[in-house]
């Protein structure tokens, strides 16, 4: 193996490992969301630390009792959407980029008349934690923006997982995913367009998952203007 290729691989591998173990900047994220006019609530899973989170995926799928009580105290009438921003397997991916996605998403939700009443910042979270959060908040749809498993070419990729009628026990087949949201992948604006389209269709058809295909590309604005 050429030395240059070996060094490149070693660097990519180190970046991926660093992304997994990076600190989740909940305070900075909450401040960024606050600047958008949102009032996020911070919660945590049953995973007491990063070591247990990585060794026990089941702990990341359940809220700790204090967090559940905190959310229950905020529960209001049924809403269209609950938005969860979670560290997942790459806190690096969501520390700043997640707020950019939310900034692009908010006006699209407003255009479609989709009500967003709660934004939750979740630590030690797996995707399925959104099911419990959405159920406690009585949300029709829950959207989870989460750091994806780092790859050698993209240690900072965000995924958006959408679930209609969230409740504990939902399977991955009942979700839609918009993945590879990062600097060299799907842009924040492009991701927000797809996410908003899927949420609108989920509410209209009352489902998500394998029965809901992403056909947003048929209505997306062209990325390159046609010559006149």
N, C-alpha and C positions, 0 to 999 in steps of 0.2 A: 504494500500500500504506500503510495507516495506520501512524503512527510506533510506536504501542504494539505492533502485530503484528510490525513489523520488529525492534524491540528484543527481543521475546520470542524470535523466531527466532535472532537473533544470540547471545543468551544460551544457548539450547539447543544451538546449534552449538558454541559455545565449551566447554560442559560435555562434549559428546561428544568433542571433540578432546582435552581434558584427560584424559578417562578412558582414551583409547588410549595416551597417553604417561605416565600415572601410574606411579610406582614400585611394584613388587611387594614387599609387606612380608612376605618369607618368614620372617623371624625372629619377627615378631608372630604370624603364622599358625601356625608351628611351636609357639609357646608356648601358643596357644589349643587346639591339638590335643593337646598334652601334658597340659593341664588336664583333658582328657577321658579320659586314661589311654592315649593313643596315642603311638607312637614313630615319627614321620614321618621319612622319608629324603628329602633334597633332591637333585634332579637338574636337569640343564639340557639343552636341545636344542643342535643345531649352530649356532644363530643366535648370533653373538658379542655382538650388542647390539640395541637396539630398532629402530634404523634398518634393519639387515639383516633382522630378523624381519619387518618390514612389507613390505620389498621382495622378500624371498625366502621365500614360504610353505613351500617344500619343506624349508628348513633347520629349521623348527619341527616337522617330522614325524619327525625322527630324533634319537636320543640322542647326546650327545657320548661319546667312548670312555670317559672316566673315569666318567661316570654309568652307563654300561652295565655296566662292571666292578663298580661299587659295588652295583648291584642284583643282579648275578649272585652276588655274595658273600653276599647275604641270602636268596637263593632257597632254599626249603625244599620240602617235599612239596607236591603240587598242592593249591590252596585254592579255595574257592568264589568269592571276590571280592578283587580289588585295587582300591583307591580312589585316584584321582589327582586332586589339586587343582592347577589350572593357571591362569596369568595370562590367556592368550588375548588377545583384543582389548580387554579392559577389566579391568586389574588392580584398579581401584577396586571392581569388582563382587565380587571374591573376597577382598579383604583381610580383611574381617570377616564378611560374610554366609555365606561358605562354611562356616566353623566352626559357625554356627548350624544349617545344614542337616545337617551331620555329627552334631551333638548330638541332633537329632531323629531321625536315621536309625539310629543305633547300637542303641537299644532295639528298634526294629522289626526289624532284622536278627536280633537275639538271639531275639526271639519266634518267628521263622521258622526258626531253626536254621541261619542262613547264617554261615559262618565268614569273618571278615575278618582276614587275617594281615599285610597290609602297607598302609600309607598313604604316598603319594608326593606331595611338593610339587615341581611341575615349572615351571621358568622358561623363557620363550621358547617356549612350547608351543602347538601346534595340536592339534585333537581327535585326529588320527591318531597322535600320539605315545603315546597310551594303548595302542595296539595293540602297539607294541614293548615297552612296560613290562609289559603283561599277559603277553606271550609269555615274556619273561625270567623273570618270577615264577611262570610256569606256573599262571596263574589261569584258572578256568573262565569268569569274567565280569570285565570291567574297566568301572568306572564313572568317568567323567571329569567333574568339576565345573569349569567353565571360564567365564571372562568372555566374554560374547557381544559381537558387534559392536554398539557403542553406536548407539542411535537418538536422534532429537531429543527423544522423550518418555521414554526410559529409557536413560541412559548407564551404569547400574549393574546390568544384568541378568545373572544366572547361568543357564547351561544345563547339564543333566546328560545325558551321552551314554553309552549302555550298549551293550556289544558282547560277544556270546557267542563263546567260543573265539578270543580276540584273537590276531591274527598280522599281521605287516606285509603290507599290500596289501588289507586289508579296505576295502570301499566304504561310503559313507554309507547305501546301501540296506540294509546289514546291521546298522544301528544303530537304537536307539530314542532319542528325545530328549524330555526334560522341560524346557521352556523358560520364559522370562519369570518367573524366580524373583527377585523384588525387592519392595521395600516396597509398591509400588502394583500388584503382580501376584500371582503365586502365593506364598503364605507358605512359610516354611521347613518348617513342620509338614505342610502340604498336599503340598509337593514331596517330602518324605521318604516320605510314604504312597505316592505314585505310584512313586517310585524303588524302594522295597522290594517293591512288588507286581510291578513289571516284572522285577526281579532274580529273585524267586521263580519267576515264570513262565518266564523265560529258562532257568533251571536245570532246571525240570521238562520243558520242551518242547525243550530243547537248541537254541535259536535266538533270535535277535533280528532286528529290522529290519521290513521291510514285511509279513512273515508273522506278526508278533506285534502285535496291536492292543491299545491301552491300554483295558482294560475295568475299570480299577480303580474308576471312578465308581459301578459297580453295587454295590460293597461298601463304599464310603467312608461314614464316619459323617456324618449330616446336620449342616450348618453352623449351621442355625437349628432350635431345638427346636420340635416340633409342639405346638400348644396342647392342653391336656388338658381 
